[in-house]
Amino acid sequence: MIREIQTIENIRHRNLVKVEDYWLRKDYGLILYRKCIYDSKGKESDVYSYGVVLLELITRRKPSDSSFMEEVDIVGWVRSLWSETQDITAIVDSSLMEETVDSNVAEQIIGVLLIALRCTEKEPSSRPTMRDVVKQLLDVNPPQRKRYSMV
């Protein structure tokens, strides 16, 4: 148990608690930790990160793919292509494009792309909240009602 606590002490991440101290006895123990402090900048950067993940899923490229020009990341690459062409086929991974024969799927991909672009706005105050992102994603692909048959 001591090694696990010492390992946790060495991990530094904004989403994890910081271990301040610990005491272990034969039949009980106590771990003192500092509560995570989450400010609005953290939430806005989480929305940005979520937007990057959406872009990775759509393009099947890494955030700093070697195919991008120097000093361009996935966000800059997608923004540039979308603003110049508004052609989804230039952005979306080819294997995903094969599924867009149905126009509804293509519209859904464009909807997710637009959400990702809103999430990755340069100005943090212009980004939606995660609650808004969830609502927007549900609007892009509304849940299907299950049909029950009487047997």
C-alpha positions in Angstrom: 0.0 0.0 0.0 2.8 2.4 0.7 4.3 2.1 -2.8 0.9 2.8 -4.3 0.5 6.0 -2.2 4.1 7.1 -3.1 3.3 6.6 -6.7 0.1 8.6 -6.5 2.1 11.4 -4.7 4.4 11.7 -7.7 1.6 12.0 -10.3 0.8 15.6 -11.1 -2.4 16.2 -13.0 -5.1 18.8 -12.6 -7.9 16.2 -12.4 -6.2 14.2 -9.6 -6.1 15.0 -5.9 -2.7 15.9 -4.4 -1.6 13.6 -1.6 -0.4 15.8 1.3 0.5 13.2 3.9 -0.5 9.7 5.0 -0.3 7.5 8.1 -0.7 3.7 8.1 -1.1 1.5 11.1 -1.6 -2.2 11.4 -5.4 -2.1 11.2 -6.2 1.4 9.8 -4.8 4.3 7.9 -5.4 7.9 7.0 -4.6 9.7 3.7 -4.7 13.5 3.7 -5.2 15.1 0.2 -5.8 18.5 -1.2 -9.1 18.8 -3.1 -8.9 19.5 -6.8 -9.5 23.2 -7.6 -11.3 23.5 -10.9 -11.6 27.0 -12.3 -13.5 28.1 -15.4 -10.3 28.1 -17.5 -10.0 24.4 -16.8 -13.5 23.7 -18.0 -12.9 25.8 -21.1 -9.7 23.9 -21.9 -11.6 20.6 -21.4 -14.1 21.7 -24.0 -11.2 22.5 -26.4 -9.7 19.1 -25.7 -13.0 17.4 -26.4 -13.2 19.3 -29.7 -9.8 18.0 -30.6 -10.9 14.5 -29.8 -13.9 14.9 -32.1 -11.7 16.1 -34.9 -9.4 13.1 -34.4 -12.4 10.8 -34.6 -13.7 12.4 -37.8 -10.3 12.7 -39.6 -8.5 9.7 -38.0 -5.4 11.8 -37.7 -3.4 12.7 -34.6 -3.4 16.3 -33.3 0.1 16.9 -34.7 0.1 14.6 -37.7 3.2 14.6 -39.9 1.0 15.3 -43.0 0.2 18.8 -41.6 2.4 21.7 -42.7 4.8 23.2 -40.1 3.2 25.0 -37.2 -0.2 23.6 -38.1 -2.1 21.2 -35.9 -5.4 19.3 -36.5 -7.5 22.3 -35.5 -5.7 24.7 -37.9 -5.8 22.2 -40.7 -9.5 21.4 -40.4 -10.4 25.1 -40.0 -8.4 26.0 -43.0 -9.9 23.3 -45.2 -13.4 23.9 -44.0 -13.3 27.7 -44.5 -11.7 27.4 -48.0 -13.9 24.5 -49.4 -16.6 23.5 -47.0 -16.0 20.1 -48.6 -16.5 17.4 -46.0 -14.7 14.8 -48.2 -11.4 16.7 -47.9 -11.6 16.5 -44.1 -13.3 13.2 -43.2 -11.3 9.9 -43.2 -12.0 8.0 -46.4 -13.3 4.9 -44.6 -15.8 7.0 -42.7 -16.8 8.7 -46.0 -17.8 5.3 -47.4 -20.6 5.3 -44.8 -22.0 8.7 -46.0 -23.9 7.2 -48.9 -26.9 8.0 -46.8 -27.2 11.8 -46.8 -28.4 11.7 -43.2 -25.0 10.3 -42.1 -23.1 13.0 -44.0 -25.3 15.7 -42.3 -24.5 14.1 -38.9 -20.8 14.2 -39.7 -21.0 17.8 -40.7 -22.9 18.6 -37.5 -20.3 16.9 -35.4 -17.6 18.8 -37.3 -19.3 22.1 -36.6 -19.5 21.2 -32.9 -15.8 20.4 -32.8 -15.0 23.7 -34.5 -17.1 25.6 -31.9 -15.3 23.7 -29.1 -11.9 24.7 -30.5 -12.6 28.4 -30.9 -9.4 30.4 -30.1 -11.3 32.6 -27.6 -12.2 30.5 -24.6 -15.3 32.5 -23.8 -16.6 31.7 -27.3 -16.6 28.0 -26.6 -19.8 26.2 -25.5 -20.1 24.5 -22.2 -19.9 20.7 -22.1 -23.7 20.7 -21.3 -24.3 22.7 -24.5 -22.0 20.3 -26.4 -24.0 17.3 -25.2 -27.3 19.0 -26.3 -25.8 19.8 -29.7 -24.6 16.2 -30.2 -28.1 14.9 -29.3 -29.6 17.3 -31.8 -27.2 16.0 -34.5 -28.2 12.4 -33.8 -31.5 12.3 -31.9 -32.2 9.1 -30.0 -34.3 6.6 -32.0 -37.5 5.6 -30.4 -37.7 1.9 -29.9 -40.7 0.2 -31.5 -42.2 -2.5 -29.4 -44.2 -5.2 -31.0 -47.1 -6.9 -29.4 -46.5 -10.7 -29.4 
